[in-house]
Amino acid sequence: MQDCKKKKYIAFIMMMPPGTIRSVKALTKEHSIQYEPLLLWDSRIRRNGKYDGIATVLEFDFSKPWKIAEALLPYQGSLVAVTCGSDDHISRLADVIPHVPYLRTPTTESLRWATDKYEMRKRLRLHDRRNTPKFTWIKENSKKERMRVIEKIGFPMIVKPTNLGSSLLVSICYHEEELEKTLKTVFRKIKSLYDSGKRTETPKIITEEFMDGDMYSVDSYVNSVGTVWHCPLVRIVTGRNIGHDDFYNYKQMTPTALKQSTVEKAQRAAETAIHALGLRSTTAHVELMKIDDEWKIIEVGPRMGGFRGVLHELSCDIDHAANDALIRMAKKPVIPKKCKGYAVAMKWFTKAEGVILEMKGVKKLEELESFHSITMNKKVGEKALLSKNGGRSIFNLFLYNEDRSKLLADIRRVEQLVKIRVKTRSNSSGKKDGGKLLAKTP
């Protein structure tokens, strides 16, 4: 216990975002306080030594409040912040909050509103109906229920789980037959996806009015009294934008080319959504749709957005993980006034599902002037699935360049270089080609 008192601990729920150790060391140097990462892990889930040697790990059963209290008791005097970077584990953050009463945290109610898209929509509609589309909870795939949904929402409509991120099981439907087929798939797969993501919420599905516009997102820091600081906006191009029947975030680029007055309107819409959900002492990830000159809210997450740590560090020298900790310690986040360049994250999916037969051009990406890093998630012989069916990307690619035109040129080169051949059901019956090139350029 004595050793605990000599250090100040920043607690992370179930995972630490990339760059966390470096950010914690930077905070130690900047504030002359010995900060250390403390990982809180649910003992019901096998860890296999993950994070050993880089963080103090506490393992306990999150479903038993006295176990949480027992594990945290020795750290009560030295714990300065608790954070969670994944939608999958926000419910566990809510479990911990009652046991750290003197830390600045979001309320458990605000976390529930922000992680359940149905509850979120109700709160957003209450504060400003103009910023949110029509929506409803769909409980079963019956004729009567489909007719109710169609009458209330109309076509086209979006079907999505209330608690899953990364566009998992998100689909667009244009007619009843498509809605029936989509719901059949979603109801069949949803429980297994919740289970594989170790989620503790009850699976639930909503449908909502389809919004056709340009998609953006912003990560914002909100302190304990509701003051908000914004990171630069990120322009998002989805799989649907490039002709795929899928809603994954294909390309995320920052900063944008929007004029300042347009950015400020987006920021005001984001702040309205953050305050509608009562979020405080947290980083909020807000997804927005720009329709003509208006901004509508797609959703809000009480955590950092995917890839944002890398994107904001590359383009603007923002230490996102450090700011996430600072806002929870009642300290002002550090956001440079100007960005030094442009960064993009690309998630690569095939256009159709099948076993991967061949990957071409991937190694050549490292030769691009803008290349920063790549993470391979799939290899030849494994099955490529669509995001809407629970699949993960083939690879994630990061590019950076001080010159926006050079970055755009390298993005185009990526789209021309990469060819992924998969064996689909339609071409697996002995045809000569043995597969089809399904990684299309926009």
C-alpha positions as CSV (number, residue, x, y, z in Angstrom):
1,M,0.0,0.0,0.0
2,Q,2.9,2.4,0.7
3,D,4.2,2.1,-2.8
4,C,0.7,3.1,-4.1
5,K,0.8,6.4,-2.2
6,K,4.1,7.5,-3.8
7,K,2.6,7.4,-7.3
8,K,-0.4,8.8,-9.1
9,Y,-2.3,6.3,-11.1
10,I,-4.4,6.7,-14.3
11,A,-6.8,3.8,-14.5
12,F,-7.8,2.2,-17.9
13,I,-10.7,-0.2,-18.3
14,M,-9.8,-3.4,-20.2
15,M,-7.5,-1.7,-22.7
16,M,-5.0,1.0,-23.2
17,P,-5.1,3.0,-26.5
18,P,-2.0,3.0,-28.7
19,G,0.6,5.5,-27.4
20,T,-0.7,5.4,-23.8
21,I,2.7,4.7,-22.2
22,R,4.3,7.6,-24.1
23,S,1.5,9.9,-23.1
24,V,1.7,9.0,-19.4
25,K,5.5,9.6,-19.5
26,A,4.9,13.0,-21.1
27,L,2.4,13.9,-18.3
28,T,5.0,12.9,-15.7
29,K,7.6,15.1,-17.3
30,E,5.3,18.0,-17.8
31,H,3.8,18.1,-14.3
32,S,6.7,16.6,-12.3
33,I,4.4,14.0,-10.9
34,Q,5.1,10.3,-11.2
35,Y,2.0,9.1,-13.2
36,E,1.6,5.3,-13.8
37,P,-1.0,3.4,-15.9
38,L,-3.3,1.1,-13.9
39,L,-5.2,-1.5,-16.0
40,L,-8.5,-2.7,-14.6
41,W,-9.3,-6.1,-16.0
42,D,-12.5,-8.3,-15.7
43,S,-11.3,-11.6,-14.3
44,R,-14.1,-13.4,-16.2
45,I,-12.2,-12.7,-19.4
46,R,-8.9,-14.4,-20.2
47,R,-6.0,-11.9,-20.5
48,N,-3.1,-14.2,-21.5
49,G,-0.5,-11.9,-20.0
50,K,-1.6,-8.9,-22.1
51,Y,-0.1,-5.6,-20.7
52,D,2.2,-7.4,-18.3
53,G,5.4,-5.4,-17.8
54,I,4.0,-2.1,-19.0
55,A,1.2,-1.4,-16.5
56,T,0.0,-2.4,-13.0
57,V,-2.8,-4.9,-13.7
58,L,-5.7,-5.4,-11.3
59,E,-8.0,-8.4,-12.1
60,F,-11.4,-8.7,-10.5
61,D,-15.0,-9.7,-11.2
62,F,-16.7,-6.5,-12.5
63,S,-20.2,-8.1,-11.8
64,K,-19.5,-8.1,-8.0
65,P,-19.4,-4.6,-6.5
66,W,-17.5,-5.6,-3.4
67,K,-14.7,-7.1,-5.6
68,I,-14.3,-3.8,-7.3
69,A,-14.2,-1.9,-4.0
70,E,-11.7,-4.4,-2.6
71,A,-9.4,-4.1,-5.6
72,L,-9.4,-0.3,-5.7
73,L,-9.2,0.3,-1.9
74,P,-5.4,0.5,-1.8
75,Y,-5.3,3.0,-4.6
76,Q,-8.0,5.4,-3.4
77,G,-5.5,8.0,-2.3
78,S,-3.4,7.9,-5.4
79,L,-5.9,7.3,-8.2
80,V,-6.3,10.5,-10.2
81,A,-8.4,9.5,-13.2
82,V,-10.3,6.5,-14.7
83,T,-11.0,6.2,-18.4
84,C,-12.2,3.7,-21.0
85,G,-11.4,3.8,-24.7
86,S,-13.7,1.2,-26.1
87,D,-17.5,1.1,-26.6
88,D,-17.3,-2.6,-25.6
89,H,-16.3,-1.7,-22.1
90,I,-18.1,1.5,-21.2
91,S,-20.6,-0.5,-19.1
92,R,-17.6,-1.6,-17.0
93,L,-16.6,2.0,-16.5
94,A,-20.1,2.6,-15.2
95,D,-19.6,-0.3,-12.8
96,V,-16.4,1.3,-11.4
97,I,-17.6,4.9,-11.0
98,P,-19.6,4.3,-7.7
99,H,-16.3,3.1,-6.1
100,V,-14.3,6.2,-7.0
101,P,-16.6,8.9,-5.6
102,Y,-13.9,11.6,-5.4
103,L,-12.7,11.4,-9.0
104,R,-14.2,13.6,-11.7
105,T,-16.1,11.1,-14.0
106,P,-19.2,11.0,-16.2
107,T,-22.4,10.0,-14.4
108,T,-23.5,6.4,-14.8
109,E,-26.7,7.7,-16.3
110,S,-24.9,9.8,-19.0
111,L,-22.9,6.7,-20.0
112,R,-26.0,4.7,-20.4
113,W,-27.6,7.3,-22.5
114,A,-24.5,7.7,-24.7
115,T,-23.9,4.0,-25.3
116,D,-27.5,3.0,-26.0
117,K,-28.5,4.5,-29.4
118,Y,-32.2,4.3,-28.5
119,E,-31.8,6.2,-25.2
120,M,-29.4,8.6,-27.0
121,R,-31.9,9.4,-29.7
122,K,-34.6,10.1,-27.0
123,R,-32.3,12.6,-25.2
124,L,-31.2,14.3,-28.4
125,R,-34.8,14.7,-29.6
126,L,-35.8,16.2,-26.3
127,H,-33.2,18.9,-26.6
128,D,-33.4,19.7,-30.4
129,R,-35.6,17.7,-32.7
130,R,-34.0,19.3,-35.8
131,N,-30.6,17.6,-35.0
132,T,-31.8,14.0,-35.0
133,P,-33.7,11.7,-37.5
134,K,-36.9,9.7,-36.8
135,F,-36.2,6.4,-35.0
136,T,-37.8,3.5,-33.3
137,W,-36.9,0.3,-31.4
138,I,-37.7,-2.8,-33.3
139,K,-38.3,-5.9,-31.1
140,E,-38.9,-8.7,-33.5
141,N,-38.9,-9.6,-37.2
142,S,-42.7,-10.0,-37.6
143,K,-44.9,-8.7,-40.4
144,K,-46.8,-6.6,-37.9
145,E,-43.7,-5.1,-36.4
146,R,-42.2,-4.4,-39.8
147,M,-45.4,-2.6,-40.9
148,R,-45.2,-0.4,-37.8
149,V,-41.6,0.5,-38.4
150,I,-42.3,1.3,-42.1
151,E,-45.2,3.5,-41.2
152,K,-43.2,5.4,-38.6
153,I,-39.8,5.7,-40.4
154,G,-40.4,5.2,-44.1
155,F,-37.8,4.1,-46.6
156,P,-34.9,4.3,-46.9
157,M,-34.0,3.4,-43.3
158,I,-31.0,2.3,-41.3
159,V,-31.0,-0.8,-39.2
160,K,-28.4,-0.9,-36.4
161,P,-27.7,-2.4,-33.0
162,T,-27.9,0.0,-30.1
163,N,-24.6,-0.8,-28.5
164,L,-22.1,-2.0,-31.2
165,G,-19.5,0.3,-32.8
166,S,-17.4,0.0,-35.9
167,S,-20.5,-0.1,-38.1
168,L,-21.1,-3.7,-37.1
169,L,-24.5,-5.0,-38.4
170,V,-25.4,-1.6,-39.8
171,S,-27.4,-1.8,-43.0
172,I,-29.6,0.3,-45.2
173,C,-33.0,-1.0,-46.4
174,Y,-35.1,0.4,-49.3
175,H,-38.1,-1.9,-49.2
176,E,-39.9,-4.5,-47.0
177,E,-38.2,-7.6,-48.4
178,E,-34.8,-6.1,-47.8
179,L,-35.9,-5.1,-44.3
180,E,-37.1,-8.6,-43.5
181,K,-33.9,-10.2,-44.8
182,T,-31.7,-7.7,-42.9
183,L,-33.6,-8.2,-39.6
184,K,-33.3,-12.0,-40.0
185,T,-29.5,-11.6,-40.3
186,V,-29.1,-9.1,-37.5
187,F,-31.3,-11.0,-35.0
188,R,-29.4,-14.2,-35.8
189,K,-25.9,-12.6,-35.4
190,I,-26.3,-10.0,-32.7
191,K,-26.0,-12.1,-29.6
192,S,-22.8,-13.7,-30.7
193,L,-21.3,-10.3,-31.5
194,Y,-22.2,-8.9,-28.1
195,D,-20.7,-12.0,-26.6
196,S,-17.5,-11.9,-28.6
197,G,-17.1,-8.2,-27.7
198,K,-17.6,-9.1,-24.0
199,R,-20.5,-6.7,-23.8
200,T,-22.7,-6.8,-20.7
201,E,-25.7,-5.0,-22.2
202,T,-28.8,-6.7,-23.5
203,P,-28.8,-6.8,-27.4
204,K,-31.3,-4.3,-28.9
205,I,-31.9,-3.1,-32.4
206,I,-33.3,0.2,-33.7
207,T,-34.3,1.6,-37.1
208,E,-33.9,5.2,-38.1
209,E,-34.4,7.5,-41.0
210,F,-31.6,7.4,-43.5
211,M,-29.7,10.7,-43.7
212,D,-28.0,11.4,-47.1
213,G,-25.2,13.9,-46.7
214,D,-21.5,14.3,-46.0
215,M,-20.2,12.6,-42.9
216,Y,-17.8,14.2,-40.4
217,S,-16.8,13.6,-36.8
218,V,-15.1,15.5,-34.0
219,D,-13.5,14.5,-30.7
220,S,-14.2,17.0,-28.0
221,Y,-13.0,17.3,-24.4
222,V,-15.7,18.3,-21.8
223,N,-14.8,19.2,-18.3
224,S,-16.8,18.8,-15.1
225,V,-18.8,22.0,-15.6
226,G,-19.6,21.4,-19.3
227,T,-17.0,23.6,-21.0
228,V,-16.0,22.0,-24.3
229,W,-12.8,22.1,-26.3
230,H,-12.7,20.6,-29.8
231,C,-10.1,18.8,-31.9
232,P,-10.1,19.4,-35.6
233,L,-13.0,17.9,-37.6
234,V,-12.4,14.6,-39.5
235,R,-14.0,14.0,-42.9
236,I,-15.3,10.4,-43.2
237,V,-15.9,8.5,-46.4
238,T,-17.8,5.3,-45.9
239,G,-17.8,2.0,-47.8
240,R,-21.2,3.0,-49.2
241,N,-19.6,6.2,-50.7
242,I,-17.2,4.0,-52.8
243,G,-19.9,1.6,-54.0
244,H,-19.7,-1.1,-51.3
245,D,-22.9,-2.4,-49.7
246,D,-21.5,-1.6,-46.3
247,F,-21.2,1.4,-43.8
248,Y,-17.6,1.0,-42.5
249,N,-15.4,4.1,-42.3
250,Y,-13.3,3.6,-45.4
251,K,-11.4,6.8,-45.1
252,Q,-10.9,9.3,-42.2
253,M,-9.0,12.5,-43.1
254,T,-8.1,15.5,-41.0
255,P,-8.0,18.5,-40.9
256,T,-10.9,19.3,-43.3
257,A,-11.1,21.9,-46.1
258,L,-14.3,23.4,-44.6
259,K,-14.4,27.1,-43.9
260,Q,-14.2,28.3,-40.3
261,S,-17.9,29.4,-40.1
262,T,-19.0,25.9,-41.2
263,V,-16.7,24.2,-38.7
264,E,-18.1,26.4,-35.9
265,K,-21.7,25.3,-36.8
266,A,-20.6,21.7,-36.5
267,Q,-18.9,22.4,-33.1
268,R,-22.1,24.0,-31.8
269,A,-24.2,21.0,-32.9
270,A,-21.7,18.7,-31.2
271,E,-21.8,20.7,-28.0
272,T,-25.6,20.6,-28.0
273,A,-25.5,16.8,-28.3
274,I,-22.9,16.5,-25.5
275,H,-24.9,18.6,-23.1
276,A,-28.1,16.8,-24.1
277,L,-26.5,13.6,-22.8
278,G,-25.1,15.2,-19.7
279,L,-21.6,14.1,-20.4
280,R,-18.9,15.6,-18.3
281,S,-15.2,14.9,-17.4
282,T,-14.7,12.9,-20.5
283,T,-13.7,12.9,-24.2
284,A,-16.7,12.7,-26.4
285,H,-16.7,11.3,-30.0
286,V,-19.4,12.9,-32.0
287,E,-20.4,11.8,-35.5
288,L,-22.3,14.3,-37.7
289,M,-24.0,14.5,-41.1
290,K,-23.7,17.7,-43.1
291,I,-26.9,18.0,-45.2
292,D,-26.7,21.2,-47.3
293,D,-25.8,23.8,-44.7
294,E,-27.3,22.0,-41.7
295,W,-25.7,19.6,-39.2
296,K,-27.4,16.5,-37.8
297,I,-26.1,14.2,-35.1
298,I,-25.5,10.6,-36.1
299,E,-24.3,9.5,-32.6
300,V,-22.2,10.4,-29.6
301,G,-19.7,8.2,-27.8
302,P,-18.3,8.8,-24.3
303,R,-14.7,8.0,-25.4
304,M,-12.0,8.8,-27.9
305,G,-12.8,8.1,-31.6
306,G,-11.1,5.2,-33.4
307,F,-7.6,6.1,-34.8
308,R,-7.9,9.7,-33.4
309,G,-4.8,9.4,-31.3
310,V,-2.6,8.7,-34.4
311,L,-4.5,11.1,-36.7
312,H,-4.4,14.1,-34.4
313,E,-0.8,13.5,-33.4
314,L,0.4,13.3,-37.0
315,S,-1.5,16.3,-38.3
316,C,-1.6,18.7,-35.3
317,D,0.8,17.4,-32.6
318,I,-2.2,16.7,-30.3
319,D,-1.5,14.2,-27.5
320,H,-5.0,12.8,-27.5
321,A,-4.5,10.2,-24.7
322,A,-2.8,12.8,-22.5
323,N,-5.7,15.3,-23.0
324,D,-8.2,12.6,-22.2
325,A,-6.4,12.1,-18.8
326,L,-6.1,15.9,-18.2
327,I,-9.8,16.6,-18.7
328,R,-10.6,14.0,-16.1
329,M,-8.1,15.6,-13.7
330,A,-9.7,19.1,-14.1
331,K,-6.8,20.3,-16.2
332,K,-7.1,22.1,-19.5
333,P,-6.3,20.1,-22.6
334,V,-3.5,21.2,-24.8
335,I,-4.6,21.9,-28.4
336,P,-2.1,23.7,-30.8
337,K,-3.7,26.6,-32.7
338,K,-2.4,25.4,-36.1
339,C,-1.9,22.0,-37.7
340,K,1.3,21.1,-39.4
341,G,-0.1,18.8,-42.1
342,Y,-2.7,16.3,-43.1
343,A,-3.4,12.7,-42.0
344,V,-5.7,9.9,-43.2
345,A,-6.7,6.5,-41.8
346,M,-7.9,3.9,-44.3
347,K,-9.8,0.7,-43.4
348,W,-9.7,-1.9,-46.3
349,F,-12.5,-4.3,-46.8
350,T,-13.4,-6.4,-49.9
351,K,-16.5,-5.6,-51.8
352,A,-18.0,-9.1,-51.2
353,E,-17.3,-11.9,-48.7
354,G,-15.1,-14.9,-49.3
355,V,-11.9,-16.7,-48.6
356,I,-8.8,-14.5,-49.4
357,L,-6.9,-16.1,-52.2
358,E,-4.3,-13.4,-53.0
359,M,-3.2,-9.9,-51.9
360,K,-1.3,-7.7,-54.3
361,G,0.2,-4.3,-53.8
362,V,0.1,-4.2,-50.0
363,K,3.9,-4.3,-49.5
364,K,4.4,-1.4,-52.1
365,L,2.4,0.9,-49.8
366,E,5.5,1.3,-47.6
367,E,7.3,3.0,-50.5
368,L,4.8,5.9,-50.7
369,E,6.0,9.3,-49.6
370,S,3.1,9.7,-47.2
371,F,3.3,6.2,-45.7
372,H,3.3,6.1,-41.9
373,S,2.2,2.7,-40.7
374,I,0.0,-0.3,-41.5
375,T,-1.7,-3.0,-39.4
376,M,-2.6,-6.3,-41.1
377,N,-5.7,-7.9,-39.6
378,K,-6.2,-10.7,-42.2
379,K,-4.0,-13.0,-44.2
380,V,-4.4,-15.3,-47.3
381,G,-6.6,-18.2,-46.4
382,E,-8.7,-16.4,-43.9
383,K,-12.3,-15.3,-44.6
384,A,-13.1,-11.7,-45.5
385,L,-16.5,-10.6,-44.1
386,L,-18.4,-7.3,-44.5
387,S,-18.6,-5.0,-41.6
388,K,-22.4,-5.2,-41.6
389,N,-22.1,-8.9,-41.0
390,G,-19.6,-8.6,-38.1
391,G,-16.4,-8.6,-40.2
392,R,-13.1,-6.7,-39.5
393,S,-10.9,-4.9,-42.0
394,I,-8.2,-6.6,-44.0
395,F,-5.8,-3.9,-43.0
396,N,-5.7,-0.4,-41.5
397,L,-3.4,2.1,-43.2
398,F,-2.1,5.5,-41.9
399,L,-0.7,8.2,-44.3
400,Y,0.6,11.7,-43.5
401,N,1.9,14.6,-45.6
402,E,2.5,18.3,-45.0
403,D,1.1,18.9,-48.5
404,R,-2.6,18.0,-48.9
405,S,-2.3,17.5,-52.6
406,K,0.5,15.0,-52.2
407,L,-1.5,13.1,-49.6
408,L,-4.5,12.9,-51.9
409,A,-2.2,11.6,-54.7
410,D,-0.9,8.9,-52.4
411,I,-4.4,7.9,-51.4
412,R,-5.2,7.5,-55.1
413,R,-2.0,5.4,-55.5
414,V,-3.2,3.1,-52.6
415,E,-6.5,2.6,-54.4
416,Q,-4.7,1.7,-57.7
417,L,-2.1,-0.6,-56.1
418,V,-4.1,-2.8,-53.8
419,K,-5.9,-5.8,-55.3
420,I,-7.3,-8.5,-53.1
421,R,-8.7,-11.7,-54.7
422,V,-11.3,-13.7,-52.8
423,K,-13.3,-16.8,-53.5
424,T,-17.0,-16.0,-53.2
425,R,-19.9,-18.3,-53.4
426,S,-20.6,-17.1,-56.9
427,N,-17.2,-18.0,-58.3
428,S,-16.3,-21.1,-56.2
429,S,-17.9,-23.6,-58.5
430,G,-14.8,-24.4,-60.5
431,K,-14.5,-21.4,-62.7
432,K,-11.1,-20.8,-64.2
433,D,-10.3,-17.5,-62.4
434,G,-10.8,-19.1,-59.0
435,G,-11.8,-15.8,-57.6
436,K,-12.6,-12.2,-58.3
437,L,-10.8,-8.9,-57.7
438,L,-13.2,-7.2,-55.2
439,A,-11.2,-4.3,-53.8
440,K,-12.6,-1.6,-56.0
441,T,-11.3,2.0,-56.2
442,P,-13.8,4.8,-55.4
